[in-house]
Each structure stands twice: as C-alpha cells, then as structure tokens.
C-alpha cells in the first residue's frame, strides 16, 4: 500500500534512533524530517506543515507532553503519535485524553507503527477536509448583512416568513427578499441544507421572543 502524502516529523533526542527510523519510513514511501528536541521543532515553525508527528516523551528541555500542549494552543491539526522507551499507563492515558492518535513504546513492531501512521494520516486528511468545509461556510456567512443573519437564525428554527416578520418586526415580503438572498449567498436550495451548513460552524437558531 502506498504511503499517504505528507511528512512524518520525528521529534526525538536519540540521534541514532532518528536516523534508523527515517531510513525505515523512507523505504516505505514516507517523507521524513527529524528534530533533536521539542524546542527545535517549534523553532522550525509549525504553521503550514502537514503530515504526522512521531514524538518522544522524555527529552531535554520541553518534553513530549508539553509539546503536545503547545501544539494544541497553536491549533495544529497534525496528529501526534507518541513513541517512547519510558512510558506508563497514566502517561499514555494523559496523552490520549489530550488528543494523541496513539501511544507506542520502543522497541516498536514495524507493522504496528505503520498501521498507526496510516490511521493518523487518514485522520489528518479528514480533519483538513472538515476544516476546509468550515472555512468555506464561514466565508459565505461573512457576506451576509446583519439583517440577513437575523433571518438566517430564524430560518433555522423552522419558522415561516410571516412568523419571522412578526418576530423581527418587518414586513413578510421583506423577509421573503432577505430569505432569497440568504439562500443565494449560502449556496443552498433548501432550509435543510442551510441547517447542515450552519451546524458545521456552530451557528445557533434564534431565540424567538414573540408568541406566534
């Protein structure tokens, strides 16, 4: 099976281990880049990188768990697989709860490692597609006027034009115009589609204040 597109970023203070791991992964078709410390990886710049991170826990300076936290603060979407020679159950639970894709121990079985990488790359691709979809919806929402956004939120409740007009204190025909513009700008042909898109970016339905 071909290796997924992307780079395996190896962060480990053991130089010989890094080299052997790079050789192993390159033979399997992966691109690799290695770093001797968490600090070196951060200094190299995280923004714009894609792929997966193979991360040791115990390293001089910033340890692996601290790097995982630092990456989360940058909203890095690259999956993290811990690969350490001194792991324990509490440590692995902490890492997984913080979002790690897997927690492996050295020496690691090659098939286990490759399987973990494959799943991590697949998850990363899914996250990137999801993020791209969310960004596209947010761009559409930004084109709406304040009144159109008000109408959109009311549409999410399933309200009819007359009900929306009563709640917003505008004419029903005005609601109809705004509704048409909302559907056009959001690129949908039904309220069901609109609800699905809004759910992607967390837009909540309006809290109506009038009894219909």
N, C-alpha and C positions, 0 to 999 in steps of 0.2 A: 504493500500500500504506500502510495506517495505521501511524503510528509506535507502537512499543511503549510501554506505560505506564512511567513513571519519569522521572527528571530527568537531563539532561546537565549535569554540573558542569564548567564551563570554568575552568581554572586557568592564567592567562597574564598576564604583566606588561604586555602591549601593550593598552592600553585600546581603541583603535580596532579592533583585531583582535577583541577580545572582543565588542564591540558588533555588528560585522558578522556574526560567527559566530552570535550569539544571534538576530539577525534571520533569517538563513538557516535555522536549525534550527526556529525557531518557525513559520515558513511551512510547514515540512514536518510540523508537528504535535507537535514535541518541546517539553517544558517545559525551561527552562534556568535556571541560576543561575551567576553568574560571580564569580571571585575574582582579585584582582590579584597574589596570591602564594601559595606553598605554606603559609606560616605563617598567612595569613588563612583559608585553607581549613581547616586543623587547628583554629584557634581557633573556627571556626563549629560544630565538633562533627561527628564522623563517625558516631557511633552512631545508628542508626535511619534513616539515609539509604539511599535505593535509587536505582538507575539506573546511570549510567556516568560515568567521569571522563575528560575531554579535557585532557591535561596537557602543558604546555611543558616543555622540559628546562632551558634556561638562564634563570634568574630570580634577582633579588636575594634574598639570604638563602638559605633552603633550596631547593636545586634540585629538578628533577622526579624524578631518580633517587633522591635522598634521601627525597623524599616517598613514593615508591613503597615504599621500605623501611619507612618509618614506618607506612604503612597496613597493610603485612603484619604488623607487630608488634601492631596492634590487631585483627587477624583480619578486616579489612574485606573483604567479598566483592564489592564493586563492581569491575567490570572497568575496567582502565586502558588508554586509547589515547593514546600519545604523539603529539603534533603539534608539530613543531619546525622552525625555519628553519635550524638548525645541527646537523644530525645526521650521524653517520657509521656505518659498518658495525659497528665494535666497540661503539659506544654502543647501537645497535639490538639487537645480539646480547645484550648485558648486560641490556637492558630485557626482552626476550622471555624470556630464561632466568629472570628474576625474576618472570615471570608476566604480563607485559603482553599484552593482547589483540591489539595491533597497534602498529606504529611507522610513522607517516606524516610526510612532510615538507611544509613550506609552499613555494610555494602548493600546496594540495591539490585534486585533482579532486573536484567535488561528489559525483559518483556513487560514487567510491572511499570518501569519507568516510561517506556514508550507508550504504553496504554494510558498512563496518567497524562502525558504530554498531548496525546491525540485528543483526549476528552477536554483538556484545558484549551487547546486551540479551537475546538469546536464551540466551546462556551464563549470564548473571546469573540469569535465571528458572530455568534448570536447577539452578544452584548453590543457590538458595533452596529449591527443592523438595527437593533432596537433603538440605540442612541440616535442613529441617522433618521429613523422614522419620527422620533420625538422632536428632533431639531426641525424637521420639515413641517410638522404640525405647529410648532411654536412660531415659525416664520409666518405661517398663514394667519395665526391668531394676531400677530403684530400688525397685520394690515387692517384689522377691524377698528372701527371707530368705537368710542365709549358706549354709544347707544346701541351699536350693533352687538357689542359684547354683552350688554344687558339683555338684549333679545335672545342671543345665543344661550345664555344661562337659563332663561325661561323656557326655551325650546327643550332643554334637557329634562325639564320636569314633565314634558308631555302636554303642556298647556296649549290650547288653541289660540289663534290670533286674537280673538275677542277677549279671552281671559288675560293674555299678555298685555293688550292695550289697556284694560282696566287696571291692572297692577302697576303699569308704568305711566298711567295717565296720559296716554297718547291715542290717537285715532286708530281704529282697526286697519284702515287702508295704509296708514304709516307703518304699522307693524308688518304688513304684508310686504312693503317695499324693503324694509330692513331685513326681513326674513330671506327674501330673494338674494340680497347682497351677501348675507352671511353664508348661505348655501353655495353661492358662486365663489366667494373668496376662500372658503374652506375646501372647495373642490369635491363636494358631496351632492348626492341627489336625493337623500332621504335623511330623516331625523335619526334613524338607527345608525347610519354611517357617521353622523355627526357625534352621536353619543360615544361611539367606539373611539373616534379620534380624540375627543376631549378626555376620555378615560386614560389615554396614553400619557397625557401631560398634566393630569390632576385637576382639570377644570371642574369645579363643583356646580351643581344645579342651583338656581336662585332659590332663596328662601322667600316665598311669597308672603305678603303681609295682608292681603285682602281676601275675604271670603268670597268665593266665586259662586 
